[in-house]
Each structure stands twice: as C-alpha cells, then as structure tokens.
Amino acid sequence: MNIDDSEVQARIAEIRERNENMNTLTLSILRNHLEAEQIMNSYVSANGVSKRRLRRMKFSDKMEKCKVFAKGEQNEPWWGVLNAANSLRNTIAHNLDLDEIDRRMADLKEKYLATMTPENAAAMEDQSDDYIAMMACSTCGGFIATLESRVKGAQGDASSPIA
C-alpha cells in the first residue's frame, strides 16, 4: 500500500482531526470536572466533614454527601448532569474507546440541554463538545457553590449575636 495514496491520506487526516478534537474535550472535561470536585470538597467541608475523611472519599461519595446536605435541592437536575460529567471524565481517563466516549458525551449533552429552555438548548446544540462539557461542569459548580454560600450564610447568622 502506498502511504501517499489519497484514501490513506484522507484516513490519516480524519484520525488527526478526531485526536485534536478529543484532546480539546479531554482537557476541558478533566479541568472543569476537577474544578467542580474542588467546589464539592469545599461544600462538604463547610458542612463539617473533616479534610482527612474528605481525602478518602471518591467523587461519587462526595456527590452523595452534597445531595444529603442540599436539603430541598436533592431532585435538581444538576446532580444528573454532574454524574454524567463524572462518567465522561472516567471514560476519558481510563478508556480509549471513542464510541464509549461519544456515548458518554451525548449523555452529558442531553442532560445539560434538558435543563434549558427550548430556545437556549437550540442555541447551545451546535456548540463544540469541549464547550458543552465546560459549561455543564461550570454550571454544576455554580449550583454547588451557591449551596455552600447558603451554609456559610446560615453559619454566620447562627454565630451572630443578633441571631
């Protein structure tokens, strides 16, 4: 087979493009998932879990703790979005099966777009996977950071001499 054949070159170009896109998605999900996890750590700590115990917890354990602490917010769709982001992150970190990565990304996208108005979802639909992964993780992080600020506000109110 001649490596300079147009079909071979086209296949090489497809693979390179796929790898470049995958590198962008990989960086996006790893960084933004880590940011969301750090926000979860802060929220769990604000609720009295020791840093020592927190270090031994898996992501899924931290998420369950967050849900327990999030009284009245346990059924928010952001938990499903965060779980889908975690599944995508784990697949990317431990697997090179592109079909599986595509399935996980499609699941994250579906869950994230389902949180939006039809107009906003339509506008987001054609965004790149790395952008959607970043926005999904950032939104989940914002949700959890808001929960944490409520805890800290309540703790401040409870310790206030006026309270």
TAZI-V341440 format. One record per backbone hydrogen bond with DSSP energy under -1.0 kcal/mol. NH is the residue of the N-H (numbers start at 1). CO is the residue of the C=O. E is the energy in kcal/mol with one decimal. If there is no record, write none. Layout:
# TAZI-V341440
nh=NH co=CO e=E
nh=NH co=CO e=E
This chain:
# TAZI-V341440
nh=5 co=2 e=-2.0
nh=9 co=5 e=-2.6
nh=10 co=6 e=-2.2
nh=11 co=7 e=-2.4
nh=12 co=8 e=-2.5
nh=13 co=9 e=-2.4
nh=14 co=10 e=-2.2
nh=15 co=11 e=-2.3
nh=16 co=12 e=-2.6
nh=17 co=13 e=-2.5
nh=18 co=14 e=-2.5
nh=19 co=15 e=-2.6
nh=20 co=16 e=-2.5
nh=21 co=17 e=-2.6
nh=22 co=18 e=-2.6
nh=23 co=19 e=-2.7
nh=24 co=20 e=-1.8
nh=25 co=21 e=-2.3
nh=26 co=22 e=-3.2
nh=27 co=23 e=-2.4
nh=28 co=24 e=-2.3
nh=29 co=25 e=-3.0
nh=30 co=26 e=-2.5
nh=31 co=27 e=-2.3
nh=32 co=28 e=-2.4
nh=33 co=29 e=-2.2
nh=34 co=30 e=-1.8
nh=35 co=31 e=-2.0
nh=36 co=32 e=-2.2
nh=37 co=33 e=-2.5
nh=38 co=34 e=-2.4
nh=39 co=35 e=-1.9
nh=40 co=36 e=-2.3
nh=41 co=37 e=-2.6
nh=42 co=38 e=-2.0
nh=43 co=39 e=-2.3
nh=44 co=40 e=-3.0
nh=45 co=41 e=-2.5
nh=46 co=42 e=-2.4
nh=48 co=45 e=-2.2
nh=49 co=44 e=-1.8
nh=54 co=50 e=-2.7
nh=55 co=51 e=-2.2
nh=57 co=54 e=-1.3
nh=62 co=58 e=-2.3
nh=63 co=59 e=-2.6
nh=64 co=60 e=-2.1
nh=65 co=61 e=-2.3
nh=66 co=62 e=-2.7
nh=67 co=63 e=-2.3
nh=68 co=64 e=-2.2
nh=69 co=65 e=-2.4
nh=70 co=66 e=-1.6
nh=71 co=69 e=-1.9
nh=73 co=70 e=-2.8
nh=76 co=73 e=-1.5
nh=79 co=76 e=-1.2
nh=81 co=77 e=-1.9
nh=82 co=78 e=-2.8
nh=83 co=79 e=-2.3
nh=84 co=80 e=-2.3
nh=85 co=81 e=-2.4
nh=86 co=82 e=-2.2
nh=87 co=83 e=-2.3
nh=88 co=84 e=-2.3
nh=89 co=85 e=-2.7
nh=90 co=86 e=-2.6
nh=91 co=87 e=-2.3
nh=92 co=88 e=-2.7
nh=93 co=89 e=-2.5
nh=94 co=90 e=-1.6
nh=95 co=91 e=-1.3
nh=101 co=97 e=-2.2
nh=102 co=98 e=-2.6
nh=103 co=99 e=-2.2
nh=104 co=100 e=-2.5
nh=105 co=101 e=-2.6
nh=106 co=102 e=-2.5
nh=107 co=103 e=-2.1
nh=108 co=104 e=-2.3
nh=109 co=105 e=-2.9
nh=110 co=106 e=-2.6
nh=111 co=107 e=-2.4
nh=112 co=108 e=-2.8
nh=113 co=109 e=-3.0
nh=114 co=110 e=-1.7
nh=115 co=112 e=-1.4
nh=116 co=113 e=-1.6
nh=121 co=117 e=-2.8
nh=122 co=118 e=-2.2
nh=123 co=119 e=-1.9
nh=124 co=120 e=-1.8
nh=125 co=121 e=-1.9
nh=127 co=124 e=-2.2
nh=132 co=128 e=-2.3
nh=133 co=129 e=-2.8
nh=134 co=130 e=-2.1
nh=135 co=131 e=-2.8
nh=136 co=132 e=-2.8
nh=137 co=133 e=-2.3
nh=138 co=134 e=-2.5
nh=139 co=135 e=-2.5
nh=140 co=136 e=-2.2
nh=141 co=137 e=-2.6
nh=142 co=138 e=-2.5
nh=143 co=139 e=-2.3
nh=144 co=140 e=-2.4
nh=145 co=141 e=-2.7
nh=146 co=142 e=-1.9
nh=147 co=143 e=-1.8
nh=148 co=144 e=-2.4
nh=149 co=145 e=-2.3
nh=150 co=146 e=-1.7
nh=151 co=147 e=-1.8
nh=152 co=148 e=-2.8
nh=153 co=149 e=-2.3
nh=154 co=150 e=-2.5
nh=155 co=151 e=-2.6
nh=156 co=152 e=-2.2
nh=157 co=153 e=-2.4
nh=158 co=154 e=-2.5
nh=159 co=155 e=-1.6
